Amino acid sequence: MAASSRSYAMASLYVGDLHPDVNEANLFDKFSTAGPVVSIRVCRDSTTVRSLGYAYVNFQSHADAERALDTMNFDLVMGRPMRIMWSQRDPSLRRSGVGNIFIKNLEKNIDHKMIYDTFSNFGNILSCKIAVDESNKSKGYGFVHFETEESAQKAIDRVNGMLMNNKQVYVGKFIPRAQRMRDLGESALRFKNVYVKNFEEELTEDKLKEMFGKFGTIESCIVMKDEAGKSRGFGFISFTDYDAAERAVQEMNDYQLESGKKLYVGRAQKKAERQAELKRRYELMKMERQQQYAGVNLYVKNLDDNIDDEKLRKAFSEFGTITSAKVMTDENGRNKGFGFVCFSTPEEATRAVSEKNSRMLGSKPLYVALAQRKEDRRARLASEHIQRMNNTRFQHPGINQLYPGPGYFLHSAMSAAPRTYITAATMPTVPPQVRGGTPRWVNNATMTRGQALAMMQPYPQAMARARAPTMVAAPAPAGVRAQAGAAQMRQMSAGQVIQQPRFTGKCHLLKFLCTGGNRL
């Protein structure tokens, strides 16, 4: 089993940056030229069924997959260059940072192919990518993942500081996000420049030096001024020692001046550093909040319109201590039909889920489950959808051959099945139905058995009469028609059989009526 899964992975390609309209058939037409294709799957949103812009192509052999990677990478499909790399099923390999490098300060017109061509000289590339915005324009940085750490280090040594399209680029080792956050927090503790604000106009640079000089040697001190030369109420102090700057912040922040104002003293930061610091703090708060509410926050939906926060809290209070209960509302204050209940312990939340789910609250049965982040919920739904598709294919192999599951494309040779068609020789012989020749206005109840038998004809004769053209004479004078009608009445009174007219269609019937019943 392990060997088969390994060979499957070695013959599997990831195809990214696809046009939204690209489907499995388009990719099969492209990749089948490299060798036999086992399957193709375009990944789609489980709700909207729209393409996510990437797909997986599985070949029968590793050599065919390698040929496709070498010859088709960055080929245009529907006007977009597709990015091909080996499929890595283990996400830890992608996130470990081994063999991964980071490139920044790239010219905007540098694309994936230029990066690939430049760095492929240093070793086998598993993947490369340039970060783009919503309009598919480069953000000026990218990543290259080499097969070995030696290749990555060689690329850093050779390309870092070089010019690419007349612009000096930075190439360094990729640092995972968690480590960057930790490093940023540690660097925030090491600083020499101090920012001071909220002081009066009378506070000069000399007075500022005198106030902060007790913490250590000051390299520079400046009070910011406006165009008229008046103090703007803030300035900067640069120390020669990290510890001096740290002591100044700790002791002088919130220091009260003679005027009653309190100083703000903190680490001086550039705008980009301030934004990065705020982002770091936000991420940390977000992680702490997620850890705090993990396993204790419940998602409740299918609520009645009259349910508010207090009623929701009361409905779940029997299971333990509730720290918060909130029914979500729209901008007009109307109940949106769902809310959240947060317990103090995971045990209380678990008991509430098991006992309250599907129970009635008002006129509706509740749906109660542990709350999840949107990203986790989407990932779970996508995983369940793929699992259902796989189970369907495994449980019904015959159906799968004829009708593959959505998102899969199989070769026609794999899905072909013999079909049976009805030929002319096997068509059933059914005689056509022919309406009888007796006019509907003749009262059959008054006819004798002999008259009825005389009117019946064998089937071939009836068909011949139906196909024969009917000749209709011109209208006879009124006197002639009256004589003919009187003659027929005399024949019927004598018990003689009268030959009834036969019609081949509505047109003949109308002509018969218009001509007074005369036929040639």
ZAMARGU-4260 file (C-alpha; in steps of 0.2 Angstrom, whole numbers, plus 5000, padded with zeros to 4 digits):
<rodrens>
0) 5000/5000/5000 | 5014/5012/5004 | 5023/5008/4988 | 5008/5011/4978 | 5004/5028/4986
5) 5022/5033/4984 | 5022/5029/4966 | 5006/5038/4964 | 5013/5054/4972 | 5029/5053/4961
10) 5018/5053/4945 | 5006/5067/4952 | 5008/5085/4946 | 5001/5101/4954 | 4995/5113/4940
15) 4991/5131/4947 | 4987/5149/4941 | 4973/5141/4929 | 4960/5152/4921 | 4943/5150/4930
20) 4935/5142/4914 | 4948/5128/4912 | 4941/5111/4915 | 4946/5093/4915 | 4944/5091/4896
25) 4955/5106/4892 | 4969/5099/4903 | 4967/5081/4896 | 4970/5088/4879 | 4985/5096/4885
30) 4994/5083/4896 | 4989/5067/4886 | 5002/5072/4873 | 5016/5068/4887 | 5009/5051/4891
35) 4994/5041/4897 | 4984/5051/4910 | 4976/5041/4924 | 4965/5055/4931 | 4963/5074/4931
40) 4954/5084/4945 | 4951/5103/4944 | 4948/5108/4962 | 4932/5118/4965 | 4923/5127/4979
45) 4911/5115/4987 | 4897/5128/4988 | 4898/5137/4971 | 4907/5124/4961 | 4918/5137/4954
50) 4936/5133/4950 | 4949/5137/4963 | 4962/5140/4950 | 4972/5124/4952 | 4971/5105/4948
55) 4980/5088/4950 | 4986/5078/4935 | 4990/5060/4938 | 5001/5050/4926 | 5004/5031/4924
60) 5022/5033/4926 | 5035/5046/4934 | 5044/5048/4917 | 5028/5054/4909 | 5025/5066/4923
65) 5043/5073/4922 | 5041/5075/4904 | 5026/5086/4906 | 5034/5096/4919 | 5050/5099/4909
70) 5041/5103/4892 | 5024/5111/4897 | 5028/5122/4912 | 5022/5140/4910 | 5013/5135/4893
75) 4998/5146/4890 | 4980/5138/4893 | 4966/5150/4889 | 4978/5165/4889 | 4986/5161/4906
80) 5003/5153/4909 | 5000/5137/4920 | 5012/5134/4934 | 5017/5115/4936 | 5026/5107/4950
85) 5027/5091/4959 | 5012/5087/4970 | 5017/5087/4988 | 5004/5078/4999 | 5013/5082/5015
90) 5011/5100/5020 | 5025/5099/5033 | 5037/5098/5019 | 5031/5114/5011 | 5031/5123/5028
95) 5047/5117/5035 | 5058/5130/5026 | 5071/5117/5020 | 5077/5122/5003 | 5065/5137/5003
100) 5071/5154/4998 | 5063/5171/4998 | 5066/5184/4985 | 5060/5203/4986 | 5063/5219/4977
105) 5058/5211/4961 | 5053/5222/4945 | 5034/5221/4942 | 5036/5213/4925 | 5046/5198/4931
110) 5035/5183/4930 | 5035/5165/4936 | 5045/5159/4920 | 5059/5172/4922 | 5061/5166/4941
115) 5061/5148/4936 | 5073/5150/4922 | 5085/5160/4933 | 5085/5149/4948 | 5084/5132/4939
120) 5103/5134/4936 | 5107/5130/4954 | 5097/5114/4957 | 5080/5105/4954 | 5066/5116/4958
125) 5050/5109/4967 | 5040/5125/4965 | 5042/5143/4962 | 5029/5157/4964 | 5028/5176/4963
130) 5015/5184/4975 | 5001/5193/4965 | 4987/5205/4970 | 4968/5203/4966 | 4972/5210/4948
135) 4985/5197/4945 | 4999/5210/4946 | 5016/5206/4955 | 5018/5212/4973 | 5037/5212/4970
140) 5042/5196/4980 | 5042/5178/4978 | 5047/5161/4983 | 5058/5146/4976 | 5058/5129/4984
145) 5073/5118/4980 | 5074/5100/4982 | 5090/5101/4993 | 5096/5114/5005 | 5113/5115/4996
150) 5104/5121/4980 | 5095/5134/4990 | 5111/5141/4999 | 5120/5141/4982 | 5106/5152/4975
155) 5107/5164/4990 | 5126/5166/4988 | 5125/5169/4969 | 5110/5179/4967 | 5108/5190/4982
160) 5112/5208/4978 | 5113/5205/4959 | 5103/5215/4947 | 5087/5208/4939 | 5080/5219/4926
165) 5091/5233/4932 | 5085/5232/4950 | 5095/5225/4964 | 5086/5210/4972 | 5087/5202/4990
170) 5088/5183/4991 | 5088/5175/5008 | 5082/5160/5017 | 5064/5158/5019 | 5058/5161/5037
175) 5041/5153/5042 | 5028/5165/5048 | 5028/5159/5067 | 5047/5161/5068 | 5045/5179/5060
180) 5033/5183/5073 | 5044/5178/5087 | 5059/5186/5080 | 5049/5203/5078 | 5044/5202/5096
185) 5062/5199/5101 | 5068/5213/5091 | 5055/5225/5098 | 5065/5223/5115 | 5081/5229/5107
190) 5081/5247/5102 | 5091/5263/5105 | 5079/5276/5098 | 5066/5283/5109 | 5050/5293/5104
195) 5044/5306/5117 | 5028/5316/5115 | 5015/5326/5124 | 5026/5340/5131 | 5024/5359/5130
200) 5032/5371/5118 | 5044/5378/5131 | 5053/5361/5133 | 5068/5363/5122 | 5081/5350/5116
205) 5093/5355/5130 | 5080/5352/5143 | 5075/5336/5135 | 5093/5330/5136 | 5094/5335/5154
210) 5079/5325/5158 | 5085/5309/5149 | 5103/5310/5151 | 5103/5301/5168 | 5099/5285/5159
215) 5115/5284/5148 | 5125/5293/5135 | 5114/5302/5122 | 5120/5302/5104 | 5107/5314/5097
220) 5091/5323/5103 | 5079/5333/5092 | 5062/5342/5095 | 5051/5342/5080 | 5045/5360/5075
225) 5033/5367/5062 | 5037/5380/5048 | 5036/5394/5060 | 5049/5386/5072 | 5037/5382/5086
230) 5038/5365/5095 | 5026/5352/5089 | 5026/5344/5106 | 5036/5328/5101 | 5054/5323/5098
235) 5067/5309/5097 | 5081/5304/5108 | 5095/5292/5102 | 5105/5282/5115 | 5122/5273/5113
240) 5116/5259/5123 | 5101/5247/5122 | 5099/5246/5141 | 5099/5265/5143 | 5085/5267/5130
245) 5075/5253/5139 | 5077/5261/5156 | 5071/5278/5149 | 5055/5270/5142 | 5051/5261/5158
250) 5054/5276/5170 | 5049/5291/5160 | 5033/5284/5152 | 5018/5293/5160 | 5030/5305/5169
255) 5020/5320/5174 | 5027/5337/5170 | 5025/5353/5180 | 5011/5358/5168 | 5001/5343/5173
260) 5004/5334/5156 | 5010/5316/5156 | 5024/5311/5144 | 5022/5296/5132 | 5039/5288/5130
265) 5041/5273/5119 | 5052/5264/5106 | 5054/5275/5090 | 5048/5265/5075 | 5047/5268/5057
270) 5029/5267/5049 | 5032/5250/5042 | 5039/5244/5059 | 5024/5251/5068 | 5012/5243/5055
275) 5021/5226/5057 | 5021/5228/5076 | 5002/5231/5076 | 4999/5216/5065 | 5010/5205/5076
280) 5000/5210/5091 | 4983/5207/5082 | 4989/5190/5077 | 4994/5186/5094 | 4977/5192/5101
285) 4968/5182/5088 | 4978/5166/5092 | 4975/5169/5111 | 4956/5172/5108 | 4955/5156/5097
290) 4964/5146/5111 | 4953/5154/5124 | 4937/5149/5115 | 4943/5132/5108 | 4930/5119/5113
295) 4919/5130/5123 | 4911/5141/5110 | 4895/5134/5102 | 4887/5139/5086 | 4868/5138/5086
300) 4857/5140/5071 | 4838/5138/5065 | 4833/5151/5079 | 4815/5158/5079 | 4813/5176/5075
305) 4808/5180/5093 | 4824/5173/5101 | 4835/5186/5109 | 4851/5185/5119 | 4842/5183/5135
310) 4831/5169/5129 | 4846/5160/5121 | 4856/5161/5137 | 4841/5154/5147 | 4839/5140/5135
315) 4857/5134/5138 | 4859/5139/5156 | 4855/5121/5162 | 4872/5114/5155 | 4884/5126/5165
320) 4891/5143/5167 | 4888/5154/5151 | 4901/5167/5149 | 4892/5175/5134 | 4877/5172/5123
325) 4874/5182/5107 | 4860/5181/5094 | 4867/5189/5077 | 4856/5203/5070 | 4856/5213/5054
330) 4858/5232/5052 | 4839/5234/5057 | 4841/5223/5072 | 4832/5208/5065 | 4836/5191/5071
335) 4847/5182/5057 | 4843/5165/5064 | 4859/5160/5072 | 4870/5164/5087 | 4884/5159/5098
340) 4884/5152/5116 | 4901/5152/5126 | 4903/5141/5141 | 4916/5141/5154 | 4923/5123/5151
345) 4924/5111/5136 | 4914/5098/5146 | 4899/5110/5148 | 4900/5114/5130 | 4901/5096/5125
350) 4886/5091/5135 | 4876/5105/5128 | 4879/5099/5110 | 4875/5081/5114 | 4859/5086/5123
355) 4852/5101/5114 | 4856/5097/5096 | 4839/5094/5087 | 4829/5099/5102 | 4815/5111/5099
360) 4816/5129/5105 | 4800/5138/5101 | 4793/5131/5085 | 4810/5125/5077 | 4823/5111/5080
365) 4840/5118/5084 | 4856/5114/5076 | 4870/5115/5089 | 4889/5112/5086 | 4906/5118/5091
370) 4910/5135/5083 | 4923/5134/5069 | 4933/5147/5060 | 4928/5151/5043 | 4944/5144/5036
375) 4943/5128/5046 | 4925/5125/5041 | 4928/5127/5023 | 4943/5115/5024 | 4932/5102/5033
380) 4917/5104/5020 | 4929/5102/5006 | 4937/5087/5014 | 4920/5079/5017 | 4915/5082/4999
385) 4930/5074/4992 | 4928/5059/5004 | 4910/5057/4998 | 4915/5057/4980 | 4929/5044/4984
390) 4917/5033/4993 | 4904/5034/4979 | 4917/5028/4966 | 4923/5014/4977 | 4906/5007/4981
395) 4899/5008/4964 | 4914/5004/4952 | 4902/5000/4937 | 4894/5017/4938 | 4910/5025/4940
400) 4916/5019/4924 | 4902/5026/4914 | 4899/5042/4925 | 4914/5048/4934 | 4911/5059/4949
405) 4912/5078/4947 | 4929/5086/4946 | 4937/5070/4938 | 4941/5067/4920 | 4945/5049/4914
410) 4951/5043/4898 | 4938/5037/4885 | 4946/5020/4884 | 4943/5018/4903 | 4925/5023/4903
415) 4920/5015/4886 | 4906/5002/4887 | 4897/4992/4873 | 4881/4999/4868 | 4866/4990/4860
420) 4856/4999/4847 | 4839/4994/4839 | 4841/4989/4820 | 4829/4989/4807 | 4828/4970/4807
425) 4824/4970/4825 | 4810/4983/4824 | 4793/4975/4829 | 4780/4974/4815 | 4764/4983/4820
430) 4751/4986/4807 | 4746/5004/4806 | 4729/5009/4813 | 4716/5014/4800 | 4700/5022/4805
435) 4685/5013/4798 | 4676/5019/4783 | 4659/5021/4791 | 4654/5039/4794 | 4652/5044/4812
440) 4634/5050/4809 | 4627/5033/4803 | 4617/5025/4817 | 4625/5008/4818 | 4611/5002/4830
445) 4598/5002/4817 | 4609/4992/4804 | 4606/4974/4802 | 4620/4961/4804 | 4620/4958/4786
450) 4622/4976/4782 | 4637/4978/4795 | 4646/4962/4788 | 4644/4969/4770 | 4652/4985/4775
455) 4667/4976/4783 | 4682/4973/4771 | 4699/4964/4772 | 4713/4973/4779 | 4723/4974/4762
460) 4708/4981/4753 | 4705/4994/4766 | 4723/5000/4765 | 4722/5001/4746 | 4707/5011/4747
465) 4715/5023/4759 | 4730/5025/4748 | 4720/5027/4732 | 4716/5045/4726 | 4698/5051/4728
470) 4690/5059/4714 | 4677/5072/4718 | 4664/5078/4705 | 4659/5096/4703 | 4643/5101/4712
475) 4627/5094/4704 | 4612/5104/4702 | 4600/5104/4716 | 4587/5094/4707 | 4599/5080/4703
480) 4605/5080/4722 | 4587/5078/4727 | 4583/5064/4715 | 4599/5054/4721 | 4594/5056/4739
485) 4577/5050/4736 | 4584/5035/4727 | 4595/5030/4742 | 4580/5032/4753 | 4570/5019/4742
490) 4585/5007/4743 | 4586/5008/4762 | 4567/5005/4764 | 4569/4989/4753 | 4582/4982/4764
495) 4596/4984/4751 | 4614/4987/4756 | 4621/5005/4752 | 4639/5006/4748 | 4646/5019/4761
500) 4659/5032/4756 | 4676/5030/4763 | 4687/5045/4767 | 4706/5046/4767 | 4707/5062/4777
505) 4698/5078/4783 | 4700/5086/4766 | 4691/5072/4757 | 4677/5073/4770 | 4675/5092/4768
510) 4674/5090/4749 | 4662/5076/4751 | 4650/5087/4761 | 4652/5102/4750 | 4648/5091/4734
515) 4632/5084/4742 | 4639/5066/4743 | 4642/5063/4725 | 4658/5053/4720 | 4664/5048/4703
</rodrens>
